[in-house]
Amino acid sequence: MFSFSRTDNGIMGTWWWTVDRVMLFSFLIIVGIGVLMAVAATPMVAHHLGVERFFFLKKHLTYMAPALLLMFFISTFDNSSIKKLSLFLFFASLLLMILTFFMGTEIKGARRWISIFSLSLQPSEFMKPALVVITAWMFAEERKNSEFRGRFIAAIFLLISVFLLLLQPDIGMTVLITGIWFAQWFLNGLSMILVLTVIILAVCGFILAYLFLPHVTTRIDRFLDPSAGDHYQINRSLEAFANGGLFGVGPGEGVIKKHLPDAHADFVFAVLGEEFGFFVCAFVVFLIGFIVIYGMIKALKDNDLFNLLASVGLLSQFGLQSFINIASTLHLIPTKGMTLPLISYGGSSLLAISISVGMILALGKRKNIHYEKE
């Protein structure tokens, strides 16, 4: 086990004594669970696709190394560097999202993926954390200078993002980023009249999506009416939890993953439930909840408005994405193809979440540290 002296002013020494190690190790535990699930869930998917048994596991571990390096590298940033990174990330993602309409791969009626140097990326995943930080930045700047139109600029960034997401289409991602944007606005100071207006608009938007977007209509109808449509994946998922019981059937002993095409991605929580049981699933939910609540309590104590809004936004993103994945797997909400952060297989998602985690750790670092003389 390495150790650093408090007098060490190098990058590693400064990072070690300023980073929130509770948050750091909590995230690393989730990363470890992700590797365990890649071992458990991906070989069967590889078998179905006719590739080498550990093909997806090797790819997951290949993505893991740069993801952890990215997480560490970004966690050393100061606020100015995080803002610059977010601007670059946003416009790069924007360009790639536009290119997906011309060069992207269509999967299940949606065009969200693009291949770059044999690497398949979902650009919107990288746009999410960038938009959160830019929104916090614009709101904080307007608070400092009332003549600066921060809310207007932040709204333009949001509208551009929503427009491109709806063209893909990706309703789930649209709802996620819009909800977090308004949560940041609420924390920044939002009148109750505007809160009610936003709620009414959200309800109207939901009704319009149900009436005019066929895939939204289908998913909601399937959720509300068990006899409507195909429930194969969700039925297998619920069967997995029933098989697992309290303690699970044992690592590698699950059978439902043989019948779930997305066992390594959208339904990885079901594999966890069958093989490791209720208590391990509860621990994962507790750990995710702990990270979100602990991080938000810490952020609310920060006097820097940018830190507060950016941290709460990024933590909300992490928590909501986790909730959507787990709730979909348990049939508590209509199914939505969204990965479980740091646990589901997927290079694009893993790299994007690592950027978010790096930002969370950077924003949560101790700002003032007193070194002890030896």
Backbone torsions as a table, in degrees:
resi	resn	phi	psi	omega
1	MET	NA	124.9	-178.8
2	PHE	-79.0	160.8	176.2
3	SER	-145.7	153.3	179.5
4	PHE	-124.9	143.0	175.1
5	SER	-77.7	148.0	177.9
6	ARG	-66.7	-14.6	178.1
7	THR	-87.8	-3.5	-179.5
8	ASP	-75.4	110.8	-178.4
9	ASN	-95.9	9.1	177.9
10	GLY	-70.7	173.7	-177.3
11	ILE	-59.9	-47.6	-178.2
12	MET	-67.0	-43.0	-179.7
13	GLY	-63.8	-47.1	178.8
14	THR	-61.9	-42.6	179.8
15	TRP	-61.4	-45.7	-175.8
16	TRP	-61.9	-39.2	-176.6
17	TRP	-87.8	-5.2	178.1
18	THR	-111.6	-27.1	-178.0
19	VAL	-69.7	148.4	176.7
20	ASP	-78.5	103.6	-173.6
21	ARG	-72.5	-23.7	175.1
22	VAL	-63.6	-47.3	177.8
23	MET	-65.3	-43.7	-178.1
24	LEU	-57.1	-51.6	-176.7
25	PHE	-71.4	-28.8	175.4
26	SER	-63.8	-44.7	177.5
27	PHE	-64.2	-40.7	-178.7
28	LEU	-66.0	-32.4	175.7
29	ILE	-63.7	-42.7	178.6
30	ILE	-64.3	-39.7	176.3
31	VAL	-59.2	-43.1	178.4
32	GLY	-61.6	-40.3	176.9
33	ILE	-63.9	-37.3	177.4
34	GLY	-61.2	-41.9	177.4
35	VAL	-64.4	-42.5	178.4
36	LEU	-59.6	-41.4	-179.2
37	MET	-72.6	-28.9	174.7
38	ALA	-64.9	-37.6	176.6
39	VAL	-65.3	-39.9	-174.7
40	ALA	-78.6	-40.3	-167.7
41	ALA	-99.7	-28.9	-171.5
42	THR	-77.7	-31.2	-178.2
43	PRO	-58.3	-37.7	-179.6
44	MET	-68.7	-36.9	176.7
45	VAL	-64.0	-41.9	177.9
46	ALA	-60.6	-39.8	179.1
47	HIS	-62.3	-44.5	-179.8
48	HIS	-61.4	-36.0	-176.3
49	LEU	-88.3	-3.6	177.3
50	GLY	74.2	27.2	176.8
51	VAL	-109.8	173.1	-178.7
52	GLU	-55.7	142.3	-170.2
53	ARG	-50.9	-43.5	-176.2
54	PHE	-103.6	26.1	-178.9
55	PHE	-58.5	-51.2	-176.7
56	PHE	-73.0	-32.6	176.5
57	LEU	-63.2	-44.4	178.8
58	LYS	-62.8	-39.4	178.5
59	LYS	-65.8	-40.3	179.5
60	HIS	-61.4	-45.1	179.5
61	LEU	-68.4	-31.4	176.5
62	THR	-65.5	-39.5	177.0
63	TYR	-72.6	-29.8	-173.9
64	MET	-62.6	-41.5	-177.6
65	ALA	-60.4	-54.2	178.0
66	PRO	-65.2	-30.7	179.1
67	ALA	-64.0	-44.9	178.6
68	LEU	-66.9	-38.6	176.9
69	LEU	-64.3	-40.5	178.2
70	LEU	-63.8	-43.0	178.4
71	MET	-59.0	-47.7	179.9
72	PHE	-65.7	-47.0	-176.5
73	PHE	-58.4	-48.1	-178.5
74	ILE	-68.7	-30.9	179.8
75	SER	-67.9	-12.4	176.5
76	THR	-88.2	-7.1	-175.1
77	PHE	-70.1	154.1	167.3
78	ASP	-94.4	177.8	-175.0
79	ASN	-61.0	-39.3	-179.3
80	SER	-62.0	-42.3	179.9
81	SER	-67.6	-36.3	178.5
82	ILE	-64.6	-39.7	179.0
83	LYS	-64.7	-44.9	179.4
84	LYS	-63.4	-42.8	178.1
85	LEU	-60.5	-41.5	-178.2
86	SER	-64.7	-40.9	177.5
87	LEU	-62.7	-46.8	178.9
88	PHE	-61.2	-45.7	-177.4
89	LEU	-63.2	-40.9	-178.0
90	PHE	-64.1	-50.3	-176.0
91	PHE	-71.5	-33.2	175.5
92	ALA	-65.1	-43.1	178.4
93	SER	-64.3	-40.1	179.7
94	LEU	-59.6	-46.6	179.5
95	LEU	-62.1	-44.5	-179.2
96	LEU	-67.4	-35.6	177.2
97	MET	-63.4	-38.7	177.5
98	ILE	-66.6	-40.7	-179.8
99	LEU	-65.6	-27.1	179.8
100	THR	-61.5	-27.6	-180.0
101	PHE	-71.3	-19.0	-179.1
102	PHE	-109.6	-32.7	-174.0
103	MET	-122.5	-1.5	-173.9
104	GLY	-78.3	168.8	178.8
105	THR	-99.5	130.6	178.5
106	GLU	-88.2	123.3	179.5
107	ILE	-128.6	120.7	179.2
108	LYS	54.1	40.9	175.3
109	GLY	82.5	0.3	-179.1
110	ALA	-119.6	144.5	179.6
111	ARG	-114.1	91.0	-174.8
112	ARG	-122.2	-10.2	-170.7
113	TRP	-114.5	145.5	176.6
114	ILE	-139.1	142.6	-179.8
115	SER	-98.6	128.0	177.9
116	ILE	-129.8	115.1	-178.5
117	PHE	52.3	47.1	178.5
118	SER	69.1	4.4	177.2
119	LEU	-101.2	122.7	179.9
120	SER	-86.5	120.1	-176.3
121	LEU	-120.3	146.6	170.2
122	GLN	-109.4	96.2	-172.1
123	PRO	-55.6	-32.7	-178.4
124	SER	-62.7	-25.9	177.4
125	GLU	-62.9	-34.6	-178.6
126	PHE	-83.7	-23.5	177.4
127	MET	-69.9	-31.5	-174.9
128	LYS	-56.2	-58.3	-178.5
129	PRO	-65.2	-32.8	179.7
130	ALA	-63.2	-43.1	-179.5
131	LEU	-64.1	-39.6	178.7
132	VAL	-59.6	-47.2	-177.5
133	VAL	-68.2	-42.0	179.6
134	ILE	-63.5	-41.3	177.8
135	THR	-60.7	-46.5	177.9
136	ALA	-60.7	-41.0	179.6
137	TRP	-61.5	-49.1	-178.3
138	MET	-64.5	-43.4	178.8
139	PHE	-62.5	-43.3	-178.7
140	ALA	-66.2	-38.2	179.4
141	GLU	-66.8	-37.3	178.6
142	GLU	-67.7	-33.5	177.7
143	ARG	-65.5	-34.7	178.8
144	LYS	-74.4	-37.1	-176.4
145	ASN	-134.1	105.3	-174.2
146	SER	-64.2	-18.2	179.2
147	GLU	-82.4	-14.4	178.9
148	PHE	-81.6	126.6	-173.9
149	ARG	-88.9	64.2	-175.8
150	GLY	-64.5	-43.0	-178.6
151	ARG	-65.5	-37.9	178.9
152	PHE	-64.4	-45.2	179.7
153	ILE	-63.7	-43.3	178.9
154	ALA	-62.0	-38.1	178.7
155	ALA	-65.5	-37.0	177.5
156	ILE	-63.3	-44.7	177.7
157	PHE	-58.8	-43.4	179.7
158	LEU	-63.4	-47.2	-176.5
159	LEU	-63.4	-38.9	176.8
160	ILE	-62.1	-44.3	-179.6
161	SER	-63.4	-46.5	-179.0
162	VAL	-63.1	-41.8	-180.0
163	PHE	-58.4	-47.4	-179.2
164	LEU	-68.7	-36.7	179.2
165	LEU	-66.5	-39.0	179.8
166	LEU	-69.3	-28.4	177.9
167	LEU	-71.6	-24.8	-173.7
168	GLN	-63.9	-47.5	-8.7
169	PRO	-92.8	154.2	175.9
170	ASP	-142.3	86.3	-176.3
171	ILE	-67.7	-40.2	-178.8
172	GLY	-59.9	-46.7	178.3
173	MET	-64.7	-37.4	178.6
174	THR	-61.0	-47.0	179.3
175	VAL	-62.7	-40.9	-177.6
176	LEU	-62.6	-53.1	-175.7
177	ILE	-70.4	-32.9	179.5
178	THR	-69.1	-42.7	178.7
179	GLY	-61.4	-42.3	-179.9
180	ILE	-69.2	-38.5	177.5
181	TRP	-58.0	-46.8	-179.8
182	PHE	-69.7	-30.2	175.3
183	ALA	-64.5	-40.5	176.7
184	GLN	-64.9	-40.3	178.0
185	TRP	-64.2	-39.8	178.3
186	PHE	-61.3	-45.0	178.3
187	LEU	-65.5	-31.9	-179.9
188	ASN	-72.7	-20.4	-180.0
189	GLY	124.3	98.6	-176.5
190	LEU	-133.4	126.8	-178.1
191	SER	-67.4	155.4	-178.9
192	MET	-63.9	-30.4	177.7
193	ILE	-62.8	-43.8	178.4
194	LEU	-67.9	-35.8	177.1
195	VAL	-59.8	-47.5	179.2
196	LEU	-63.7	-39.6	178.0
197	THR	-60.9	-43.8	179.6
198	VAL	-62.8	-42.8	179.6
199	ILE	-62.0	-44.0	179.5
200	ILE	-63.1	-43.5	178.9
201	LEU	-63.6	-38.3	179.3
202	ALA	-64.0	-43.0	178.6
203	VAL	-63.9	-43.5	178.9
204	CYS	-63.3	-41.0	178.6
205	GLY	-62.9	-39.9	178.3
206	PHE	-63.6	-43.8	-179.9
207	ILE	-63.8	-43.6	179.8
208	LEU	-64.0	-40.5	178.8
209	ALA	-62.5	-41.0	179.5
210	TYR	-65.4	-38.6	-175.9
211	LEU	-77.8	-33.2	-169.7
212	PHE	-117.6	-6.3	177.6
213	LEU	-112.8	106.9	-173.4
214	PRO	-55.9	-41.0	-177.2
215	HIS	-69.6	-29.3	175.0
216	VAL	-70.2	-44.2	178.7
217	THR	-57.9	-45.6	-177.9
218	THR	-62.0	-46.1	-177.4
219	ARG	-65.5	-40.3	-179.9
220	ILE	-69.6	-41.2	178.4
221	ASP	-62.1	-41.0	178.8
222	ARG	-63.5	-36.7	-179.1
223	PHE	-69.7	-41.9	-175.9
224	LEU	-79.9	-30.7	-176.6
225	ASP	-124.1	104.6	-178.2
226	PRO	-57.6	-23.8	-178.1
227	SER	-85.6	-6.7	-177.0
228	ALA	-92.6	115.6	172.4
229	GLY	78.9	-169.2	-174.8
230	ASP	-92.0	123.2	178.9
231	HIS	-114.4	23.8	-172.5
232	TYR	-55.5	-53.4	-174.4
233	GLN	-65.7	-43.6	-177.6
234	ILE	-69.3	-33.8	176.6
235	ASN	-65.6	-41.2	177.9
236	ARG	-66.5	-35.9	179.3
237	SER	-63.6	-47.3	179.3
238	LEU	-65.5	-33.9	176.9
239	GLU	-64.5	-35.8	179.1
240	ALA	-62.5	-44.0	179.0
241	PHE	-65.5	-38.5	178.7
242	ALA	-64.6	-40.6	178.7
243	ASN	-65.1	-39.0	-175.1
244	GLY	-69.8	-34.3	-179.5
245	GLY	58.4	-142.8	-176.8
246	LEU	-80.0	-36.8	-170.7
247	PHE	-117.1	-5.2	177.7
248	GLY	83.4	165.5	-179.1
249	VAL	-90.0	-6.6	178.0
250	GLY	113.2	149.4	179.9
251	PRO	-57.9	126.2	178.0
252	GLY	82.3	-5.9	-174.9
253	GLU	-94.3	-3.0	-179.3
254	GLY	-66.9	146.7	-178.6
255	VAL	-111.7	-22.8	-175.9
256	ILE	-66.2	-31.3	-179.6
257	LYS	-61.0	-20.0	177.3
258	LYS	-68.3	-21.5	-174.6
259	HIS	-112.8	1.7	180.0
260	LEU	-107.8	111.6	-179.7
261	PRO	-61.0	-32.4	-178.2
262	ASP	-105.6	32.3	-177.9
263	ALA	-61.2	-29.2	-177.6
264	HIS	-88.7	-9.4	-174.1
265	ALA	-123.5	-92.4	-175.1
266	ASP	-64.7	-29.7	-175.6
267	PHE	-113.6	28.1	180.0
268	VAL	-65.1	-28.0	179.4
269	PHE	-66.5	-30.5	177.5
270	ALA	-68.1	-39.8	176.5
271	VAL	-63.5	-41.8	176.7
272	LEU	-59.5	-43.1	-179.1
273	GLY	-64.6	-40.6	-178.4
274	GLU	-72.0	-43.6	-172.7
275	GLU	-85.9	-27.1	-175.8
276	PHE	-119.1	-11.8	172.2
277	GLY	85.3	179.3	-173.8
278	PHE	-60.4	-44.3	-172.6
279	PHE	-65.2	-38.5	177.7
280	VAL	-69.4	-39.9	176.1
281	CYS	-61.1	-42.4	179.1
282	ALA	-63.5	-37.2	178.6
283	PHE	-63.9	-41.7	178.8
284	VAL	-62.9	-44.9	178.5
285	VAL	-62.7	-43.0	178.2
286	PHE	-60.7	-43.4	-177.3
287	LEU	-64.4	-43.2	177.6
288	ILE	-63.5	-46.0	178.7
289	GLY	-62.1	-40.2	178.9
290	PHE	-61.2	-46.1	179.9
291	ILE	-58.6	-46.7	-177.6
292	VAL	-65.4	-49.8	-176.2
293	ILE	-68.9	-45.5	179.1
294	TYR	-60.0	-45.3	-179.6
295	GLY	-64.1	-39.5	-178.9
296	MET	-70.1	-40.3	177.8
297	ILE	-60.1	-42.5	178.7
298	LYS	-65.5	-42.3	-178.8
299	ALA	-64.5	-37.5	-178.3
300	LEU	-67.5	-16.2	177.3
301	LYS	-88.3	-7.6	-176.7
302	ASP	-80.7	131.9	-179.9
303	ASN	-80.3	-11.6	179.8
304	ASP	-86.6	115.4	-176.0
305	LEU	-61.6	-39.0	178.6
306	PHE	-60.5	-47.5	178.7
307	ASN	-58.0	-44.1	-178.7
308	LEU	-61.5	-53.1	-175.3
309	LEU	-67.6	-39.9	-179.5
310	ALA	-68.6	-44.7	-179.0
311	SER	-63.5	-47.3	-179.9
312	VAL	-62.4	-40.3	178.9
313	GLY	-63.6	-46.7	-179.0
314	LEU	-66.5	-40.5	178.5
315	LEU	-67.8	-38.1	177.0
316	SER	-63.3	-40.4	178.2
317	GLN	-60.9	-46.6	179.3
318	PHE	-62.1	-46.0	-177.9
319	GLY	-68.8	-43.6	-178.2
320	LEU	-67.7	-40.3	177.9
321	GLN	-63.3	-40.2	177.3
322	SER	-63.3	-44.5	180.0
323	PHE	-60.8	-45.4	-178.3
324	ILE	-61.4	-43.3	179.7
325	ASN	-64.1	-49.6	-176.7
326	ILE	-67.1	-43.3	-179.4
327	ALA	-65.6	-36.3	176.9
328	SER	-64.7	-42.2	-179.5
329	THR	-63.3	-34.6	-179.5
330	LEU	-89.8	4.6	-180.0
331	HIS	61.1	36.1	175.7
332	LEU	-90.7	-21.2	175.8
333	ILE	-139.2	164.5	176.4
334	PRO	-57.9	146.3	-177.0
335	THR	-61.8	141.5	178.5
336	LYS	-143.7	127.0	-179.4
337	GLY	-71.8	81.2	-179.3
338	MET	-134.2	132.4	-175.2
339	THR	-74.2	158.0	173.6
340	LEU	-87.9	113.2	-171.6
341	PRO	-50.6	128.1	176.1
342	LEU	69.4	-3.8	-178.7
343	ILE	-112.6	-43.9	178.6
344	SER	-66.1	151.1	173.5
345	TYR	-71.7	144.0	176.5
346	GLY	149.6	113.6	-176.6
347	GLY	-65.6	-43.2	-178.9
348	SER	-61.5	-48.1	179.8
349	SER	-63.8	-43.3	-178.1
350	LEU	-62.0	-44.8	179.7
351	LEU	-66.0	-41.7	-178.7
352	ALA	-66.6	-43.5	179.0
353	ILE	-65.7	-34.9	178.3
354	SER	-62.9	-36.2	175.9
355	ILE	-63.5	-45.2	178.4
356	SER	-60.4	-44.8	-179.7
357	VAL	-63.9	-42.9	177.1
358	GLY	-58.3	-41.5	178.4
359	MET	-65.8	-42.3	178.9
360	ILE	-60.1	-45.1	179.7
361	LEU	-65.8	-39.4	179.8
362	ALA	-65.2	-44.5	-179.0
363	LEU	-69.1	-25.9	-177.2
364	GLY	-92.5	4.5	-179.0
365	LYS	-68.3	152.3	174.6
366	ARG	-65.7	129.8	-175.5
367	LYS	-81.7	-31.7	-179.2
368	ASN	-123.3	126.0	-179.9
369	ILE	-130.7	130.8	-179.6
370	HIS	-103.0	120.0	-179.0
371	TYR	-85.2	138.2	179.7
372	GLU	-88.4	138.8	177.5
373	LYS	-79.2	138.2	179.6
374	GLU	-102.6	NA	NA
